[in-house]
Amino acid sequence: MSEKTYADEVIVRCSGGGYYRTRWIPLVSFKSIRFGAYRFQHRPVHGRWEMADIVEDDEQTPEIISEADKYPASRVP
């Protein structure tokens, strides 16, 4: 990935089964609604709001990372 990543940037899986990168700060939500370990946020791939949860490091395959890299985390305004 050519873009800079941040310590709070993670790969998430949306309820539609897609993967993307997002900024995930515990107990803070600038662009999402929190539901425990999940967040309801705008999915950049197809423009819908969906539930998302973190893909843990040990679950990340090269395919998941490649898919997530197509949709980098947006900056927090």
Secondary structure as UniProt FT lines:
FT   TURN            7..8
FT   STRAND          9..14
FT   TURN            15..16
FT   STRAND          19..23
FT   TURN            26..27
FT   STRAND          32..35
FT   TURN            36..37
FT   STRAND          38..43
FT   TURN            44..47
FT   STRAND          48..54
FT   HELIX           57..59
FT   HELIX           62..69
//
